[in-house]
Amino acid sequence: MEKRKQEKKMRKFFLIGLLFIFLSCSPKISTNPIEKDCEYLRTVLTEASIDFNQAVDAGLDIDDFINDVKNRYIKFAEKDCKTKYEKPDENGIYNTAFAVAITYALQNSLKRENTHMTIKGKNEYIAKSYVNRVYLSDIFFEKIDDAFYVQNKFNSDIAKGMKYTGNVENIVKEYNNGDYVYRYIIFSEKISLNTAEINLDNKIIEIPVRRDELNPRNGKDLWYEKKGNKLYIIARTFKPHLENNIENYEKTRDEICEKINNFSTVIFDFRDNNGGYAANFIPILATMLFGNIDFYNDERCRKLEADLEVGEIVLTTETIKNSYLLDGQMPSINYFEDKKERYKTFTQEGERIEIDNPAFNGKIFIIMNTFTTSAAEKSIAFLKYYFKDKVFLIGEKSAGMLDFGGSFSYLLPDSKIRIQLCHIDNTGNKILSKENGWRGDTEGFYPDYWIFSENEDYIDDFIKLHSK
């Protein structure tokens, strides 16, 4: 009898505990803690994001958007409370839930596939900003006329001679051990992928795949190496941080400008270059075009900078101007010339610079991977535009995160969520055209010859072979 009473008492305490947990989470999560942040979010999106502004122009109701953020926050915060995933911070805000709510609301409101927009809470959430990564198979083909046939017996389902009947963009030309082979790869935004499908003889067959990542070289933000008649320039970023880094960066860049036209082959290694300001690359480009010049006082350089921006649309708000100043950067020439217009479109003034005989007359190799991003991609576009057939792209595809650029970060005051927003729409820039090799958001530039991480030693071999 005593044992039964004890069990009954324990069940009572258990039920009381469950009731306490239920009561602690059952009240509606209040949006009061995030009201100030939501108002700041409303302001900063309209003052600093060209993508959001274009969506408002197309009919997006900003009040509906803010309400969407709040409703999603309540939903995610209630879930966090019930699962004890996250406790509210000192301001009563469920940080991760708020970051996810903003991300999902943006995904719901902005129709473009990729906004180059980042939401950073305690965990990082990317708002519609993904990159198609590369996954390798071990299935190789030979090309006969315009068709591809399996070159190696792979397993019991895949035999030599089977005809490829899928999307030909998944078969790429790879430099491999002094020869060229055709290999089946796939692209996916998924972080991890172990299997994929291939279409052979009009049959769908599942095959194993593995992630490929052509790793960057370790070193400074910017450095160079001389190897005979070849100059290797390794740029990890176009946005050096800290004053000392900036001084060393500019010093190294000036040294590169002094030497670059003395070499018959130049290799730009942009693997994992996280972007920044293409203006940090333009002095090198101008030197290759005009020779050793006084970059800051030569009128041709001013004209070049203007030409490279033709067709771009930018926001001209005070928020953007202040962001430039706080970041220690100066906006482009005449950027805020006409303050009556919310947008400024860079237009052609006079004739575009035509350069028949650039100072650099050798070959250019650009090594890239799926983390070659933003300003690095724009620098690739510059080189391809002005040097055309002299440029070889090798490695993997670039990230494809340039259609909307010029990003600055903004901090929501209470939640401390950091939002990175772009104020430039590059889609009208002719340098970023299909004719120049740009494939658009998430696609970027594809290499002329693919070289994967397993064959990284072949990079120098390829350059040696093609620089003769």
Secondary structure, DSSP 8 states (H G I E B T S, - for coil): -HHHHHHHHHHHHHHHHHHHHHHHH-S---SGGGHHHHHHHHHHHHHH-HHHHHHHHTT--HHHHHHHHHHHHHHHHHHHHHHT-----TTS--HHHHHHHHHHHHHHH--SS---EEEESSSEEEES----EEEEEEEEEEEETTEEEE-S--SSS--TT-BB-S-GGGEEEEEETTEEEEEEEEEES-S---EEEEEETTEEEEEE-EE-------S-SEEEEEETTEEEEEES-BS--SHHHHHHHHHHHHHHHHHGGG-SEEEEE-TT---B-GGGTHHHHHHHHH-S--TTT-HHHHHHHHHTTTT-EEE--HHHHHHHHHTT----TTTTS-TT-SEEE----S-----SS-S--SEEEEEE-TT--THHHHHHHHHHHHHGGGEEEEES------SEEEEEEEE-TTT--EEEEEEEE-TT-TTSSGGGT---TTT----SEE--GGGTTHHHHHHHHHT-
